[in-house]
Amino acid sequence: MARYFSAHTTACLTKQALKELMLRLLAATEVKVLRAVSSQVGGRMLIESEAPDRQALEKFFEAHLVNCEWIMRIDIDAKPDGITEY
């Protein structure tokens, strides 16, 4: 499975609505959401996920009514403990 970062607008969502959306995305099975972070003040959310391909990820966000600004496939991940290639 390929790994992706994606950015989303969440303007006008309350903190409770953001939490519910994040929990719904994390519970989904068609795409594996690894992490979701959000700024209520900034009206943005970033998601790290694993999906078979970009098209599957786009369909996933569309099905969950999540507005997607951009999607970036992750090829190389560098952390203090080393580098991972996907």
C-alpha positions as CSV (number, residue, x, y, z in Angstrom):
1,M,0.0,0.0,0.0
2,A,1.2,3.5,-0.8
3,R,1.4,6.1,1.9
4,Y,0.0,9.6,1.4
5,F,-0.3,13.0,3.1
6,S,-3.4,15.1,2.2
7,A,-4.7,18.5,3.2
8,H,-8.3,19.4,3.7
9,T,-10.4,22.4,4.5
10,T,-12.6,22.1,7.6
11,A,-13.9,25.7,7.9
12,C,-17.0,26.1,10.0
13,L,-16.7,22.7,11.8
14,T,-17.0,22.7,15.5
15,K,-14.5,21.0,17.7
16,Q,-17.0,18.2,18.3
17,A,-17.7,17.8,14.6
18,L,-14.0,17.6,13.8
19,K,-13.5,14.9,16.5
20,E,-16.4,12.9,15.1
21,L,-15.0,13.3,11.5
22,M,-11.5,12.2,12.6
23,L,-12.9,9.2,14.5
24,R,-15.0,8.2,11.5
25,L,-12.0,8.4,9.1
26,L,-9.8,6.4,11.6
27,A,-12.5,3.7,11.8
28,A,-12.8,3.3,8.0
29,T,-11.6,0.1,6.4
30,E,-11.3,0.9,2.7
31,V,-8.3,3.3,3.4
32,K,-6.1,3.1,6.5
33,V,-5.9,6.5,8.1
34,L,-2.7,6.5,10.2
35,R,-2.9,10.0,11.6
36,A,-5.1,13.0,11.4
37,V,-4.3,16.5,12.8
38,S,-6.5,19.5,12.7
39,S,-6.5,23.3,13.5
40,Q,-9.9,24.5,14.2
41,V,-8.7,28.2,14.1
42,G,-6.9,27.6,10.8
43,G,-9.8,25.5,9.3
44,R,-7.4,22.9,8.0
45,M,-6.8,19.2,8.6
46,L,-3.8,17.0,7.5
47,I,-4.1,13.3,7.1
48,E,-1.5,10.6,6.8
49,S,-3.0,7.4,5.2
50,E,-2.3,4.2,3.3
51,A,-4.3,3.4,0.2
52,P,-3.9,1.2,-2.8
53,D,-3.6,4.2,-5.1
54,R,-4.4,7.9,-5.4
55,Q,-7.7,7.2,-7.1
56,A,-8.9,5.0,-4.2
57,L,-7.9,7.8,-1.7
58,E,-9.8,10.4,-3.7
59,K,-12.9,8.2,-3.8
60,F,-12.5,7.6,0.0
61,F,-12.5,11.3,0.7
62,E,-15.4,11.9,-1.6
63,A,-17.5,9.1,0.0
64,H,-16.8,10.6,3.4
65,L,-17.6,14.2,2.2
66,V,-14.1,15.5,3.0
67,N,-13.0,18.4,0.9
68,C,-9.5,17.7,-0.4
69,E,-7.0,20.5,-1.3
70,W,-4.1,18.3,-2.3
71,I,-2.7,14.8,-2.0
72,M,1.0,13.9,-1.9
73,R,2.4,10.4,-2.2
74,I,5.2,9.8,0.3
75,D,8.2,8.1,-1.3
76,I,10.8,8.7,1.4
77,D,10.3,9.2,5.1
78,A,13.2,10.5,7.2
79,K,13.1,10.3,11.0
80,P,15.8,10.5,13.6
81,D,16.0,6.7,13.7
82,G,16.5,6.3,9.9
83,I,15.1,6.6,6.4
84,T,12.3,4.5,5.0
85,E,11.5,4.2,1.3
86,Y,7.9,3.3,0.3
